[in-house]
């Protein structure tokens, strides 16, 4: 699919007309950190996303602080008027910050320093099935603070069953396999997502999805009826280089709206 770089004005879509779109602004911070400068400001980016139809702002505070910084999270928690979704692993200092700030939602993700971006879902079979494990402890701390918990998981029914036993509110299905595949393999990955979404919903879990979703591949995922929230970042920030952030957000909302 080809884009025009003209500043096409799209109608603002009512937030209740479609699924929720949370926009990850990590890559705005990545650009800032390339020069250790003060701009572009990921907080300003999050607020601009809100003004153009985003239902929430997502950031990942990584243990190595490669992009989003603690100060960014503090400012977002104070200034976001929709929803702040904080992605995090189980590092004690980051969990403590989340307990202090109490974002609406915390999404636990696996984290390895050598990865460029998150490469897969949490391995719940080893990370959270025994009392006292770091993930279980972190979930308990944040739930006690009143934070809604989501887990970033591969679309595997056995893993989703573990999540249901952990009594979390939601799961975010990792869409990387789908996003990276082509042809028959993409069709197979999409079928797996559909099956996982239905399974998670039947288990009492709210269903989110994200990773690698773009303007070109988002519609089939957005059309899955059980999915109520998408988290998208890189594609929107990349598009914003050509048309501006507000326009990029409106274009993504339009594609999601068409799919529903």
N, C-alpha and C positions, 0 to 999 in steps of 0.2 A: 504494500500500500504506500502511495506517495502522498506527501503533504505539500501544500502550498505554504510558502512563508509569508503570505499576506496576512494582515491582521484581521482575519475573519471574526466577526462578532457573533457568538453563539448565544442563544437565550439561556438565562440562568435557570437551572432545573431545580424544582422544589426538592428539598432534602428528603421528604417523606415519599417521593414518587419512585424511589429506587433503593437499591441496597446502599449501605454505608460505604463511603470511600474515605479511608484514612491515608494521609499522604506522609511518606517518610522523607524527612528533609536532611538525612545524614549526608547526602552528597553535596548539599550546599556547604555544610561544615567541612567536608573533604576539600573543597576548593579553597575555603578560607585557610585551612591548616597547611595547605601547600606553601603558603607564604608566611604562616604564623601571623596573619594580619587580623584586622577587625571586620573585614568584609570579604565575601557576602555574609550577612548575618542570618543564621538558620532560624532565629526567633522571628525576625521580620518576615522570613520566607513562610514560616508556619502561619503567621497572621494573614499574609497575603493569600495563602491557600484557603483559609477560612472564609475570607471575603469573597472568594470565587466559587464557593460551593462545597468545600471539603467538610466532612462530618467530624473529622478529628485529625490530629497531628501525631505522627509516630516518630520516635527517635530511639536509637540504640546506643546506650551508654556502655561502651566496651571497656574492659578492664585496662587495656593499653591506651585508652583515650585517643584513638587515632583520628577521630573526627569530632563527634559531640563531646563537649566538656561538661563538667559538673555545673558550672555557672549557666550554661545553656539550659540545662534541665530545670534549674531553679527559676530562671526567667520564664520558661515555657509554662511551668506549673502555675506561675502567678498571672500570666498574660493570656494564655489560651482560653477562649470563650466557649469552645465546643468540648472536645475530649482530648486529653493527653494520654497516649498509649506509650508506655515506657518499655522498650525491649531491654532485657538484661539477662545475664547468667547468674550464677550463685555467689559471686564474690561478696564477701561480708560487707565491705564498705559501700558497695552499690546497693545492696539490699537495704542497708541501714538508711541510705539516702532516700530510697523509695518509701520506706516506712515513714520517714520524716515528712516527705512532700505529699504522700498519698495521692498519686495520680489516679484518674478514674480506672485505668486498666494497666496491668503489668503483664507483659508477654515474655515468658521464659524461653530462651533460645540456647542452643549449644554454642560454645565459643572456643575457637582455637586461634592462637596468635598468628600462626602461619597462613591462615586462610585469608583470601581477599574479601570474601563475603560469606555469610552463613551457608554451609554446604549441605546441610541435611537437618532432619528433625531430631529432637531429643530422643535418646535411647532410654526410655522409661524402664525397661527391664533391668537395667543396671543402676540407673540414677535415682530412682524414686520409689522402689517397691518395698524397701525396708525402712522402718522408723529410724529417724536420726540421720538419714542421708541428707546431704546439703540441699538438694532440691526440695525434698519434703519439708525440711526445716524452714527454708525460705518461703515456700507457699504458706505455711502456717503463720509465719510472721506477718506477711502481707495481708492475708485474709483477716487476721486479728485487727489489722489497721483499717479494715474496711475497703481494701483494694480488690477490684474484680480481677481474677486470674485467668489468663489464657496460656496454653502451651503450644509451641511451634512443633508440629509433628509431621512425619511422613504419612501419606494416605494408606495406612496399614491398619486393618481392623483390630488386630491383636493389640497394637500400641494404643489405639483409641479406647479399647476396653480398659487398659491400665489407667488412662486418663479419667475415665468415668469413675473408677474406684478411688481416685485421688480427690474426688468431689470438687473439681475446678468448674468454673462457669463455662469455659469455652476452649476450643482448640482452633489453631490456625493451621490449615493444611498446606504443606510445603508443595508449591506448584512448580518447582524447579525441573523435575523430570518432564513434565508436560511442556514447559517453556523451552527446553533445550532440544526437544525431539521434533522430528518431521514425519510427514506421511503416515504410514500405518502405526509407527511407534507413537506418534502424537495421539492418534485416535485411541490407542491402547491406554496411554497415560491419562487421557481425559476420562475414559470409562472407569479407570481406577479411582479418579477423583470423585466421580459421580457416586460410585459405590461407597466410598469412604464417607462422603458427606451425608448420605442417607443413613449409614450405620451410626455415625456420630450423633445425628439428630435423634434417631430412635433411642440412643443411650442417654438422652437428656442433656446433651451438650450443645451449646450454641456453636455455629460453624463459621469460621473465618477462612480466608485463603490469601496467599501471597508468595512472592519470590519469582522474579524474572518476568512478571506480567508486563505487557506492552500494549500500545494502541492496536497493534496488529493481531495479538493473540488473546486479548482479554475477553472478548464476547462469549466464546464457548464456556469459559469458567463463570462469567457473570450470569449466564443463563441457568446455572445449576440452582434449583429452587431452594435447597436447604442452606446455601451460603448466604449469609446476611451482612458480611463485611469483607472488603478487600483492602489490603495494605500494599500500596504501590509507591515506589520512590524514584529509582534510577531513570525509568523511561520518562516520567513527568519532568524531572529536573533536566534531562537531556533535551527534551522538546522545548523547554523554556528558554534554552540558549537561542533558539530561532524566533520564537513568537512571544516570549514573555511568560512569566509564571502563571498569571491569572488566566491567560488564554489556554495554556497547556492544561490547567486543571479543568477548565470548562470543556475542552475537547475530550478529555478522559471521561468526565461525567456523561457527556453525550453518548459515547460508545457504550458505557455501562447501561444507560437508560434504554438504548436501542435493544440491548440483549434481553432486558426484562419485560 
